[in-house]
Amino acid sequence: MLFSRSSFFSFILPLFLVTLLSIARVDVVSTAPTKIGQGYSLISVEESPDGGIVGLLQVKQKNNVYGPDIPYLQLYVKHETENRLRVHITDAQKERWEVPYDLIPREKPAALKKAIAWSRKNQNSVLMASSEYESNELIFAFTTDPFSFAVKRKSDGQTLFNSSSDESDPYSPLVFKDQYLEISTKLPQDASLYGLGENTQPHGIKLYPGDPYTLFTTDVAAINLNTDLYGSHPVYMDLRNVNREAFAHAVLLLNSNGMDVFYAGTSLTYKVIGGVLDFYFFSGPTPLDVVDQYTSFIGRPAPMPYWAFGKFFKKKKKKTSESRVLQNCSPVHCSESIVQSAKSIITPDL
Ligand SMILES: *[C@@H]1O[C@H](CO)[C@@H](O)[C@H](O)[C@H]1NC(C)=O
């Protein structure tokens, strides 16, 4: 009797606690604000000496949700190549953590004060009476109050990214706190999105509205679904059918902090817990072009010799495919292919 009662409690009590906790959790989620603040306004924008543009953003209405707002932000935009546009937003007064510049080599954003001084001297400040800044294929367009930006493609007239938030939208305009950054884009309903690695999803690499995409690098087994994995690639490719023609582009948010990305079908929202907003737009227009443009920026994978796959593939497995390959080929052929592969390691551009 005593025995069965205690086992009853040992079963029921945790169940009760779990239920209680999940109710409490739902409560916390439902009371959290869905919209934070009024965004920023763009109070100055000028051409920078390197051919980009720099702007100063000021917060519209301060609040303390997830910490105080950063009052002034620096905006830097540049068409870095014919098919790559960069949009960089950070604290205008203090340096913040970024993916190190020697790890992924790229230009430093133009310094705001220097650019303004240069622009005043060269009388370029009038330039920004217009609200578009374009290259051959991509156009950066912006609104000043509240500040929002859009990236448009010239050849098909599509808006690839649009950060404006209307009254009716369920997400905030730009939010920039020390430990909470939020920005969203509208998307057409029929866009197909792929990516946001590394994350396991039941549907594979195509993004599904409502699926959880958390990027927070942890070393967990990929057998678990809906989970974050070993590395982080906050990049997605967007494939659209425009008048029966396929157009692809990609959006990278170069930020190494933990983030949630919410894809809701007609919008996508980033919620990031630190760093800066450093966006790169790759214009494609084919998926292969996108991959080419992306890897020319972040670096191409080194070619691996076939015999080494087993060795580097899985750090925890003892039996390598190297040993299997060696078992399965004739000595002459093997020694040739190993020499070839060894050459390809030593010569990095092969
Ligand atoms: C961005 O969205 C806003 C609000 O829906 C819209 O008025 C504006 O035209 C869009 N911008 C572009 C470039 O598509």
The ligand as a Tripos MOL2 file, in Angstrom:
@<TRIPOS>MOLECULE
LIG
   14    14     1     0     0
SMALL
NO_CHARGES

@<TRIPOS>ATOM
      1 C1          7.6490   48.4780  -48.3900 C.3       1 LIG1
      2 O1          6.4650   48.2520  -47.6570 O.3       1 LIG1
      3 C2          5.6790   49.4230  -47.4840 C.3       1 LIG1
      4 C3          4.5770   49.1170  -46.5140 C.3       1 LIG1
      5 O2          3.8800   47.9850  -46.8550 O.3       1 LIG1
      6 C4          5.1870   49.8920  -48.8360 C.3       1 LIG1
      7 O3          4.3850   51.0590  -48.7000 O.3       1 LIG1
      8 C5          6.3900   50.1990  -49.7070 C.3       1 LIG1
      9 O4          5.9640   50.5380  -51.0040 O.3       1 LIG1
     10 C6          7.3270   48.9760  -49.7800 C.3       1 LIG1
     11 N1          8.5420   49.3640  -50.4580 N.am      1 LIG1
     12 C7          8.9890   48.7800  -51.5480 C.2       1 LIG1
     13 C8         10.2160   49.3310  -52.1470 C.3       1 LIG1
     14 O5          8.4290   47.8030  -52.0430 O.2       1 LIG1
@<TRIPOS>BOND
     1     1     2 1
     2     1    10 1
     3     2     3 1
     4     3     4 1
     5     3     6 1
     6     4     5 1
     7     6     7 1
     8     6     8 1
     9     8     9 1
    10     8    10 1
    11    10    11 1
    12    11    12 1
    13    12    13 1
    14    12    14 2
@<TRIPOS>SUBSTRUCTURE
     1 LIG1         1 GROUP 0 **** ****
